[in-house]
Amino acid sequence: MNRSRFTWIVVGLAGVAAAVPGSLVLVARSPMPSSAPLVSTHTTLESHDERPINITWSVNPLEVVLSPGETASRSVTLISTRNIGGLRLCVSATMRPFVQVAVSTTRETDGGDDPHDDAELDLDADRNTQGCDSKEFELKAGQPLSVVVAFSIPASTALGPYDGTIEISHGNQALQQAMRVVVNIWQQFTDAALDIGFKYPPQLSLSRPDNSPSDVILQSSAQPLCWSGAAPDPPEACATVGYAVVISTRPITVTSQPFAEWLALNFPTLTVRDIRGSKSSGLPGFFVTFSGEASAHGPMVFVPRLGTMFIFGYGSAGLSDAAEDSALSVFFNLITSTKFN
């Protein structure tokens, strides 16, 4: 993937939190294999028709971030090029402790959170040893069918990523097209003073700088990050490989001030390359990238709320392309999990 690499120095927490407030990104999904249409020759409702059947999921992969003890649901859709019946949904073994799945007749939204689905679904607990629903369903050609995936994370679940699939079974065989499901079980952080909460993965350590206790720094290394040639004090307290996320705030003194003017006033040394509108946790925000030396700060997302600008930032040092992609995926998911109380 062609994109600018981000590097950042996080040496001396005081300087970083003030000079490089964080960035927020709204949507995050890890780079995953794209979902190719399924070609199947199983018996269909139109048994005389020998054309192949193409069945696709509207979302693939489906990724969620939750904490132990939490529940959530997501809606996706299935669509087929021809009629086919006798289908069942099957949950892979790694997902069965957390996931139930059922066909819904009332919703066709994709990837959304559906807090009221319990009243509209019959989440069948009677499943066979392959985790397949006991109820069969059929797909009509060209008609999207809504499927609700319900997540329930036991309080004792260990933190970390869990990867599995939801398959479509026809008779005794699983069709080729499965939807990949990734459940990231992360720790919950809440700060009543900041009026903010978010989730973060176990590989990141959280700290609060002494000179700016309202800021939050999450990083993959025990030491602050630095690039080659930096001179931390003491010099051994410098990590040359890793990434960090900084969450900080600044006041909004003029509520009617355009964001570009506010940004130039508060960060006069940064050269802005692009400003795009974005949304996080239902609030309007701004996704900003930089050029020149300022690009070392990585992307930033700014979310205004009640006279305060929340700033989320990402920076890295010495990461390979694959490691950078993985770190940015963590960053995006952390932002997606952010809630304002």
N, C-alpha and C positions, 0 to 999 in steps of 0.2 A: 504494500500500500504506500503511495507517495504522499508523504506529509512531512512537515518540518519536525525535527526532533527537539525535544524540550530538555534543557539542562537548567539546573538551579542550584544555587549555593544556600545552604541552610546552616550557617555557622554563626553561633551567637544568636540565641533565640530572640533576644531583644531586638536586634537589627532586622531580622527577617520578618517578624510579625508586623513591624511598622512599615518597612519598605516594600515588602512583597505580600500584601494581603492576598487572600486566597482567590480561587476561582471556582465558579460553580458551573456545572454542566447539567443539563437537564435530563438527557436521556442517555442511558448507557447500556449498551449491550456488547458483550464480548464478540470478537470476530468468530463466527461459527459457520459450519458448512451450510450452504444454502439448501433449501428444500426443493428437490427436484420432484416433478410429478410422478406419482406411482403408476406403473403400468402393470395391470393385472389381467389375467385371463380366467379368473374364477367364475363359476356359474353366477349369472345375474338374473334379475327379474325379467330381462328380455333375453332368454336363453338362446333364441334363434339368431341374435345379433353377435357376430364374431369380432366386432371392433374392440380394441383394447379399451380399458377403463382408466381414466386419469383422475386420481383423487388427490387433493391437496389440502394442507392445513393453512389457515390464514396467517398463523404465527408459527415460526419454527427457526430457532429454538424459542422456548418459553422460559424466561429466567425471572426469578423472584429473590428478594432479600427480606428475610424475616429473622426474628429473634426467638429463642426458646420461650414457649408458652403462648406464642401468637398464632392467629388464624388469618386467612385471607382467601380470596377467590379471584380467578381470572376467567374471562370468557374468550373463546376462540371459535372459529367456524371451520367446518368441513364442506367441501364442494366436490361434486363428481360430474364427469362429462356424460355419464349414463346412469340409469337406474340400477341399483344393486341393493339387495336385502340380506338378511341373516348376518348382520354385522354386530360385533361387540367391541367394547373398548377394554383394553388390558393395560394394567400398570406394571412396570418392571419391578423386580424385587427390591432394588435400592430405593424406589420411590414409595413403596407400600406403607412404610411407617408414617409418611407425611401426607400422602395424596389420595384423594378420592375423585372420581371423574364420572360425569353423567351427562346424558343428552338433555338439553333444555329446549322447551318449545316456545319460550317467551323472549329470548334475548339473542341478538346477533352482533353485538359489539365485540371488537377484537382487543384482547389484552387488557381490558379495563378491570377495575376493582369493583366487585359486585357484592356489597355487604348484605343484600337481602335475598341472595340466591337460595338460602336454606329453605325458605318458604315455598320455593317454586320447583325444587328438585327433589327427586327421590334418590338420594345417595345410597346406593344399595350396598349393604354390608355383606351380603351373601355372594361371595366370589369364589371361584375355583382356585386350585393351587397355582394357576398361572396368573392370578390377579385379574381375571376377566369378569366383567359385569355379567350377571345372570340374565339381564334383559337384552334382547336383540333390537336393532333399529335398522332403518333403511335410508338410503340416500336417493333423492330424486334428482334427475339430470338438471344441472344448472341452478338448483335451489340450495342456498347455503343453509347448513344445519348448525345450530349453536350448541357448543359443548362447554360445560362449566367445569373447571378444574379447581377443587377445593383443597386448600392447604391447612394442616393443623400440626403445629410443631410441639411435641411433648416438652415439658419444662426441663427434663433431664437430658435432652439431646446435646451432644457435643458440638461445639462450634466448628464451622468449616463448610466446604462445598460438597454437595451431594448431587450426583449426575445420574440420570436415568431416562426412560422413555415412556410414552403412552402409545401403544400400538393399536391397530385396527385388526381384529380377528374375523376371519370368514370361515365358518366351519371349524375345523381343527387346525387351520393354518393362519399364521400372522401375515398380513399383507406387507409388502416391502416398505411402504411409506410409514414411518413412525415419527412422532413429534418428540424431539429432544426436550427434556425438562431439567433445568438446573436450579437447585434450591441452595442459596447461599445463606447459611445460618450464622449471623453475626451478632456481636455484642451491642447492646443498646446504651447510648450515652444521652443524658438529658441535663440541661443547665437551666434552672428556673430563672436565674438572673438574666441570662441571654434570651430566654423565652424560645429555646430551640432544642431539638432532639434529632439524633441521627444514629445510624448503625455503622459499625466499622468492623473489618475482618480481624481474625485473631493474629494475623502476621504483622499488624500495625500496632505500635505502642503510642499511647496518648500522653501528652504532657501539656502543662500550662506555664508559659514563661513568667518569671518572677516580676519582670518590669512591665508586663502587660497581661495580668491574670485573666482578663476577659477573653483573650485569644486562645485558640486550641491548635496544637500541632500534632499531627499524626505522621509517623514515619516508619519506614521498613527497617531501619537500622537503629542500634542503640545510641550511636553518636550522630551529631548533626551532619548533614551532607555537605560536601565541598567538591569542587572540580580541581583538576590538576593545576598547580601553581598557587592555590590559595594558601594562606598562612594562618591557620586557626591558632588559638591560644587556649590550652596547650596544643601543639601540632598533632599529637597522637589522637586527639578527640575529633577526628575527621574521617567520615566514611566517603569513599570515592565511588561507591556503587550503591544505588538504592533510589527511593523516591519518597516524597513527602506531600502532605496536604495541610494547608494552613487555612483556618477559618478565623476571620477577624471582622471587626465592625468599624464604621466611621459614621459620624452624624450627617444628617441631611438638614442643612440649615434653611434652605430655600426650597420649599416643596414643589414650586412651579418651575424650577430650573431644569432645562433639558439635560438629559443624562450625559450627553457628550461634553457639555460645559462643566458639569460636576466632575466628570472624569479628568478633564484637562486641569481643573483647579486642584484636585486632590492628588493627582499623579502626573505632575508636569514634566518629569524626566522620561516618561514612557512614550514610545512612538506607536500609536494605535494603527493596526493594519485593517481590522474589521470589527464592526459592532453589529450584532444580530439580536433580534428579540428572541426571548425564550421564556419558558415557564417551568417552575419547579414548585412542587407541593401546592399547586393551584395559584401561585403568586406570580405576577409578571417579573421578568428579570432580563438581564442583558448578558449575552455571551460575547466576550471580547478576546481577540488575539492581537499580538504585537509583532512588530518588525524590527530589524536591526538588533542592537544589543539587548533591547527590551524583550526580544523573543525568548531570552533565557528564562524569563519568568513563567513561561508556559501560558496556557489559556486561563482566563479568569471569567467568573460569572458573578454578577452583582444583582442582588435582590433587595429592593427597597421595601421597608416595612416599618410603619409607625415612626417616621422620623429617623430611622437608622438604616444604613446600607450594610447588608450582610455580604461579605466577600469570601469566596471560596477559591483556593488556589492550588495548583499542582505544579510540582517541579521534580526533576530527576537528575541523576548523575550516573554516567557510565553504563547505561542499560543497552542491551541489544534491542533490535527491532521487535523481536518476539516478546521480550520482557517489558518493553515500553508499552506494547499493545495490552498486555496483561495488567500492567499498573494503571493505565488509563481506564481500562474496564472497571477496575476496583474504584477508581476515583468517580467515574460516572455513576456507578451503582450507589456509592456513598451519598452522592448528591441526590439521586432519585429517592433515597430513603429519608431525606431531610424533612422534618415537620416543624412548623412553628406552633407553639402552644397557644 
